[in-house]
Amino acid sequence: MTTARLDPDIVARLVGDAVTAPSMHNAQPWKFVFRRADDVMEVHGDAERAMTRADPHHRALHLGCAAALFNLRVSAARHGLRARVHLLPDESRPWLLATAAIGGVPGEDQELAALHTALRRRHTSRFPFSDEPVPDALLDGLRSAARWEGCRLTVAGDWHLDTLLGLVRDAEHREDIDPLVRAETAAWVSPAHATSGERRDGMPAEVFGPRSSAGSSAVRDFGRDRSMADRGWAVFEERPQLALLGTPTDTRADWLRAGQALERVLLQATADGLATSMTSQPLEWPELRWTARDPLDAMGHVQMVLRLGYGPQGPGTPRRPVADVLEIRD
């Protein structure tokens, strides 16, 4: 394989796939720099898109950028390339989160390449799911996906589910009485539809989903403070199927591993026909996050709570143009 495969069009395709990743409030807090001299892609966090109130330590930012990094790996495999990743390569450049040396290998990474078809089908669904349980075989596959990236995925049992739902309600109450959090969230929420607005980030109206007719649910309500007559109401599942993704320790490198594991789990779930969403509200409050884990489980630190099930995939959120997030250097 020669560097001719890595012309600007190929690089743009890799980044175009990478940016389909989820991020907190769809802020898309990433920048990519491709160094043509050595075929290395740099993945940077974008400080201007950080949530200073809800994510003061940038944990969620790391997760989002790492999810994009995983998509880059998937796209590279789909193009017959390999992305050899180095996390946090330069301590003097804290916003440089990872590098990926991209080159040819004798054969594709078939397991990564197989996930490529799920990249653009994966959407966060804020709609009700059915009560049909996710089969154990599929859950085992999602656990394996997390382990491939050095993380652990556990499914909440009955008592633990009650604890998590209580933490969601507590987090919502804290958001309601914190004007700084509410203002920060509002800055990324648009009442206009993506097709009619000019924003290419944030949360447009069509992704809000219906309001829960039974009060609080395991889905963040981005339209809670907005009056929208056409939004409607629905009954969400009373006992959602929640899974926790975690790491043994809680370093920046752990966050980057967790972000890659998160996206691998989400893509595998999408490929398996599941709908997914993320329930991160309790993890945004340090005094709640430590209680989210199951004390009987070996997981050290919860990095994300996922909602799994069968239901609508949900609409996609807008994405910034590749030209806005990619720089190519000689």
Buried (B, 14 or more C-beta within 10 A) or exposed (E): EEBEBBEEEBBBBBBBBBBBBBBBBBBBBBBBBBBBEEBBBBBBBBEEBBBEBBBEEBBBBBBBBBBBBBBBBBBBBBBBBBBEBEBBEEEEEEBBBBBBBBBBEEEBBEEBBBBBEBBEEBBBBBBBBEEEEBEEEBBEBBBEBBEBBBBBBBBBEEEBBEBBBBBBBBBBEBBEEBEEBBEBBEEBBBEEEBEEBEBBBBBBBBBBBBBBEEEBBBBBBBBBEBEEEEBEEBEBBEEBBBBBBBBEEBEBBBBBBBBBBBBBBBBBBBBBEBBBBBBBBBBBBEEBBEBBBBEEBEBBBBBBBBBBBBBEBBBBBBBBEBEEBBEBEE
